[in-house]
Amino acid sequence: MPSFHYRAARPDGSIIETDVDGETPRAIRAQLEDQGLLVLDLSGAGTRPGITLSTRQRPLPPRDFLVFNQEFLALVKAGLPMLRCFDLLNDRSGQAGFQQALQSVRESIRGGAAISEAMASYPIYFPELYQASLRAGEQAGNLPEVLRRYIDYLKMIISVREKIVKATIYPMFLLGFGILVTFGLLFFVLPSFAEVYQESRVELPWATQLLLDLTNTSSQWILGIVIALSVAGAWVYWWRTTPQGQWRIDWLLLNAPVLGPLFLKNQVIRLTRTLSTILGGGITLLDALLVTTQSMPNKVFARALNSVINHVREGTSLSVALKKEKFLPSLTLEMIEVGETTGALETMLFEVAEFHEGELDFELSRMMTWIEPIFIILIGLILGGVVIALYLPIFQMAGAV
């Protein structure tokens, strides 16, 4: 009898991961669901999800996954048999690992597995949110509608991410350019001026002397500084991989002085849009919260949502549970409470996402209006100060003559 590896959530929210013997993936999933478990991953033939492909392959870029789903939706709406759909999708895919996954999914479907069950073996390419959406579409018989909603969700995620990248790339370019020019002046131009001043035996102004002393000290300690920065960077990188480190860094991002509100709105948009998308597929609130928690990249939100799940499981309403954890803005909580009271939670979550997207656009535009001139002035002051300090002795000698 074949062996299967699964990862599932118990009713109390804890995660169980182990092997089980069974005839087919469908039978195993049904058996686990009868036991009150929510199956998150299920792979066959003793192959644990993520060991074969996940350790060697990277997930598809969001835009590539969007194109895949747009093509998948077009083929499904055209009424083609599912096996034929995956043949065409496999032919159009340009990534070898994804092609292998699609071929395996096709063979599993041919053997009688549902699409979501077949994709569960490749979570690196098909996230749990995607699997849950397809599972709901299969059960309700509205797969095209579920795919359309997921495509809209992907477009929103890509749009928000691109807005944040565009808002930060220009300031980072200005900062990097200013640092490079400053280092060039200090370590390549300044030594030539220092030799000239040393030969002329003139008394240097305090600004020039301070600049020379700082540069000489930095040159003597440059190797130690590089080693210290490398060790610190390696430690931070390791600490970032630990649960406590992930949570702490995500907390710092959410509470940063200027960028914190932007990160918070980004996570609120992701949370509300994800939950709205899953609920729209017909999944129950508790299961939707479990899937949403799995898809949240921010560990502060994920930990808070785990507590929310426990409150909801005990009979607390969603809005009250969210208020207890105090990780969402008050306006967001009020809107969710209105949606829950009126029986339009899915629609209200969508409205919350739309509202915060508009706020994020406005704040990014306002930040860019101020940050560009501020960076230009700051870099100009630094470079101007270095240049003036370099030429002050020349001005003094010219005045003496």
C-alpha positions in Angstrom: 0.0 0.0 0.0 1.5 3.4 -1.0 2.7 5.8 1.7 1.8 9.4 1.9 3.2 12.3 3.9 0.8 15.0 5.1 0.8 18.2 7.1 -2.5 19.2 8.7 -4.0 21.6 11.3 -5.8 20.2 14.3 -9.0 21.8 15.6 -7.0 23.6 18.3 -4.8 25.2 15.6 -1.7 23.1 16.2 0.1 21.5 13.2 0.7 17.8 12.8 3.1 16.4 10.2 3.6 12.6 9.7 3.2 9.7 7.3 0.2 7.5 6.6 -0.6 4.5 4.4 -3.6 4.7 2.0 -4.9 3.8 -1.4 -5.3 7.2 -3.1 -4.7 10.9 -2.1 -8.5 11.4 -2.3 -9.1 8.6 0.3 -6.3 9.9 2.6 -7.7 13.4 2.5 -11.2 12.2 3.2 -10.0 10.1 6.1 -8.1 13.0 7.6 -11.0 15.5 7.2 -13.3 12.9 8.9 -10.9 13.2 11.9 -11.5 17.0 12.0 -8.1 17.9 10.4 -7.5 20.6 7.8 -5.1 19.2 5.3 -2.4 21.7 4.3 0.0 19.5 2.4 -0.4 15.9 1.0 2.2 14.2 -1.1 2.4 10.6 -2.3 4.9 7.7 -2.5 6.7 8.8 0.7 7.9 12.0 -0.9 7.7 14.8 1.5 6.6 18.1 0.0 9.4 20.5 -0.6 12.3 18.0 -0.4 12.5 17.1 -4.1 11.6 20.3 -5.9 11.4 22.9 -3.1 15.1 22.5 -2.1 16.3 22.9 -5.7 13.8 25.1 -7.4 12.4 28.5 -6.8 8.8 29.5 -6.9 7.5 31.2 -10.1 7.8 35.0 -10.1 4.4 36.5 -9.3 3.9 37.8 -12.9 4.7 34.4 -14.4 2.2 32.8 -12.0 -0.3 35.4 -13.0 0.2 34.6 -16.7 -0.2 30.9 -15.9 -3.5 31.4 -14.1 -4.8 33.7 -16.9 -4.0 30.9 -19.4 -5.5 28.3 -17.1 -8.7 30.3 -16.8 -9.0 30.8 -20.6 -8.6 27.0 -21.2 -11.1 26.1 -18.5 -13.7 28.6 -19.8 -13.1 27.2 -23.3 -14.5 23.9 -22.1 -11.3 21.8 -22.8 -10.8 18.6 -20.8 -8.6 19.1 -17.8 -5.9 16.7 -19.0 -5.7 18.7 -22.3 -5.6 21.9 -20.3 -2.5 20.7 -18.5 -0.9 19.5 -21.7 -1.2 22.9 -23.2 -0.1 24.7 -20.0 3.0 22.4 -19.8 3.9 23.2 -23.4 3.7 26.9 -22.7 5.8 26.8 -19.5 9.4 27.9 -19.8 10.7 26.7 -16.4 11.9 23.1 -16.3 11.0 22.5 -12.6 7.5 24.0 -13.1 7.0 21.8 -16.2 7.9 18.7 -14.1 5.4 19.8 -11.5 2.7 20.3 -14.1 3.4 16.9 -15.6 3.1 15.3 -12.2 -0.1 17.1 -11.5 -1.5 15.9 -14.8 -0.7 12.3 -14.0 -2.3 12.6 -10.6 -5.4 14.0 -12.1 -5.4 11.2 -14.6 -5.3 8.8 -11.7 -8.4 10.3 -10.2 -7.1 13.0 -7.9 -8.6 16.4 -7.7 -6.6 19.4 -9.0 -6.0 20.8 -5.5 -5.0 17.4 -4.2 -2.5 16.9 -7.1 -1.0 20.4 -6.6 -0.5 19.8 -2.8 2.7 17.8 -3.6 4.3 21.0 -4.9 3.6 23.8 -2.4 6.6 25.8 -3.7 4.7 26.4 -7.0 1.1 26.2 -5.8 0.7 28.0 -2.4 -1.7 26.8 0.2 -4.0 29.8 -0.6 -4.1 28.8 -4.2 -4.8 25.2 -3.3 -7.6 26.2 -0.9 -9.2 28.4 -3.5 -9.2 25.6 -6.1 -10.5 23.1 -3.6 -13.4 25.5 -2.8 -14.0 25.9 -6.6 -14.0 22.2 -7.2 -16.5 21.6 -4.3 -18.9 24.3 -5.4 -18.5 23.7 -9.2 -17.4 27.2 -9.9 -13.7 26.8 -10.8 -13.6 29.6 -13.4 -15.0 32.1 -10.9 -12.5 31.1 -8.3 -9.7 31.4 -10.7 -10.9 34.9 -11.8 -11.0 36.0 -8.1 -7.5 34.6 -7.5 -6.2 36.4 -10.6 -7.6 39.7 -9.3 -5.9 38.9 -6.0 -2.6 38.3 -7.7 -2.9 41.6 -9.7 -3.5 43.5 -6.4 -0.5 41.9 -4.7 1.8 42.6 -7.7 0.5 46.2 -7.9 1.1 47.0 -4.3 4.6 45.4 -4.4 5.5 47.4 -7.5 4.3 50.7 -6.0 6.5 50.1 -2.9 9.5 49.2 -5.0 9.1 52.2 -7.2 8.8 54.5 -4.2 12.0 53.2 -2.7 14.3 52.6 -5.7 15.0 56.2 -6.6 15.9 57.3 -3.0 18.1 54.2 -2.7 19.8 55.1 -5.9 20.4 58.7 -4.8 21.8 57.4 -1.4 24.1 54.9 -3.1 25.4 57.4 -5.6 26.1 59.9 -2.9 28.0 57.3 -0.8 30.1 56.2 -3.8 31.0 59.8 -4.7 31.9 60.7 -1.1 34.1 57.6 -0.7 35.8 58.5 -4.1 36.6 62.0 -2.8 37.8 60.8 0.6 40.0 57.8 -0.5 41.2 58.9 -4.0 41.1 62.7 -4.3 41.9 63.6 -0.7 45.3 61.8 -0.5 46.5 64.0 -3.4 45.5 67.2 -1.7 47.0 65.9 1.6 50.4 65.5 -0.1 50.3 69.0 -1.6 49.4 70.6 1.8 52.1 68.6 3.6 54.8 69.8 1.2 53.6 73.4 1.4 53.7 73.2 5.2 50.6 75.4 5.6 48.5 75.4 8.7 45.3 73.6 7.8 41.8 74.8 8.9 40.1 72.7 11.5 37.5 71.4 9.0 40.3 70.1 6.6 42.3 68.7 9.5 39.3 66.9 10.8 38.5 65.4 7.4 42.1 64.2 7.1 42.1 62.7 10.5 38.9 60.8 9.9 40.1 59.5 6.6 43.4 58.4 8.0 41.7 56.6 10.9 39.3 54.9 8.6 42.1 53.8 6.3 44.0 52.2 9.2 40.9 50.4 10.5 39.2 49.6 7.1 40.0 45.9 7.3 38.7 45.6 10.8 35.6 47.6 9.9 34.9 45.4 6.9 35.4 42.2 9.0 33.1 43.6 11.8 30.4 44.6 9.3 30.6 41.1 7.6 30.3 39.3 10.9 27.4 41.5 12.0 25.7 41.0 8.6 26.1 37.2 8.9 24.7 37.2 12.4 21.7 39.3 11.4 21.1 37.0 8.4 21.2 34.0 10.7 19.0 35.7 13.4 16.5 36.6 10.6 16.0 32.9 10.0 15.0 32.1 13.6 11.4 32.5 14.7 12.2 35.1 17.3 14.4 37.0 14.8 11.7 37.0 12.1 9.1 38.3 14.6 11.4 41.0 15.9 12.4 42.3 12.5 8.8 42.3 11.3 7.8 44.2 14.4 10.5 46.8 13.9 9.4 47.3 10.3 5.8 47.8 11.4 6.9 50.3 14.1 9.5 52.2 12.1 9.1 56.0 12.4 8.4 56.9 8.7 8.0 53.7 6.8 6.1 51.8 9.5 2.7 53.0 8.5 3.4 52.0 4.9 4.4 48.5 6.0 1.3 48.2 8.2 -1.1 49.3 5.4 0.6 46.8 3.1 0.0 43.9 5.5 -3.6 45.0 6.2 -4.2 45.0 2.4 -2.8 41.6 2.1 -4.7 40.2 5.0 -8.1 41.7 4.1 -7.8 40.9 0.4 -6.6 37.3 1.1 -9.4 36.7 3.6 -12.0 38.2 1.2 -10.8 36.0 -1.7 -11.0 32.8 0.3 -14.4 33.6 1.8 -15.6 34.3 -1.7 -14.7 30.8 -2.7 -17.2 29.4 -0.2 -14.7 28.3 2.5 -15.8 28.6 6.2 -14.4 31.5 8.3 -12.3 29.3 10.5 -10.6 27.5 7.6 -10.2 30.8 5.8 -8.4 32.2 8.8 -6.1 29.2 8.9 -5.2 29.5 5.2 -4.7 33.3 5.5 -2.4 32.8 8.5 -0.3 30.4 6.4 0.0 33.0 3.6 1.0 36.0 5.8 4.7 36.8 5.3 4.7 39.1 8.4 5.2 37.0 11.5 3.6 39.6 13.8 0.4 39.3 11.8 0.7 35.5 11.6 1.1 35.2 15.4 -1.8 37.5 16.1 -4.0 35.6 13.6 -3.2 32.4 15.4 -4.6 33.9 18.6 -7.6 35.2 16.6 -8.3 31.7 15.4 -8.3 30.4 18.9 -10.8 33.1 19.9 -13.1 32.4 17.0 -12.9 28.6 17.7 -14.2 29.4 21.2 -17.2 31.2 19.8 -15.9 34.8 19.7 -16.9 36.9 16.7 -14.2 37.9 14.2 -14.3 41.6 15.0 -14.1 41.1 18.7 -11.2 38.6 18.3 -9.3 41.1 16.2 -9.9 43.9 18.7 -8.4 41.7 21.5 -5.1 41.3 19.6 -4.8 45.1 18.8 -2.7 44.7 15.6 -5.1 46.4 13.1 -6.0 50.1 12.8 -9.2 51.1 14.6 -10.9 52.1 11.3 -10.2 48.7 9.8 -11.7 47.0 12.9 -14.8 49.2 12.7 -15.4 48.4 9.0 -14.9 44.7 9.7 -17.4 44.9 12.5 -20.0 46.5 10.3 -19.5 43.9 7.6 -19.8 41.1 10.1 -23.0 42.6 11.7 -24.7 43.1 8.3 -23.7 39.7 7.0 -21.5 41.2 4.3 -18.1 40.3 5.7 -16.6 39.3 2.4 -17.7 42.5 0.7 -16.6 44.7 3.6 -13.1 43.0 3.6 -12.8 43.8 -0.1 -13.8 47.5 0.7 -11.2 47.6 3.5 -8.5 46.5 1.0 -9.6 49.0 -1.6 -9.7 51.8 1.1 -6.2 51.1 2.3 -4.8 50.8 -1.3 -6.0 54.3 -1.9 -4.4 55.5 1.3 -1.2 53.7 0.4 -1.1 55.3 -3.0 -1.6 58.8 -1.5 1.1 58.3 1.2 3.6 56.9 -1.3 3.0 59.9 -3.6 3.3 62.3 -0.7 6.5 60.6 0.6 8.1 60.8 -2.9 7.2 64.5 -3.1 9.3 65.2 0.0 11.9 62.5 0.0 13.5 63.3 -3.4 14.4 67.0 -2.6 15.4 66.0 0.9 17.9 63.4 -0.4 19.2 65.7 -3.0 19.8 68.5 -0.4 21.4 66.1 2.0 23.8 64.6 -0.5 24.6 68.1 -1.8 25.4 69.2 1.7 27.7 66.2 2.3 29.5 66.5 -1.0 29.7 70.3 -0.7 31.1 70.1 2.8 33.8 67.7 1.7 34.8 69.8 -1.4 34.9 73.0 0.7 37.0 71.3 3.3 39.4 70.2 0.6 39.8 73.6 -0.9 39.8 75.8 2.2 43.7 75.8 2.5 43.9 76.9 -1.1 41.6 79.7 -0.5 43.6 80.8 2.5 46.9 80.7 0.6 45.3 82.7 -2.2 44.1 85.3 0.3 47.5 85.5 1.9 49.1 86.2 -1.5 
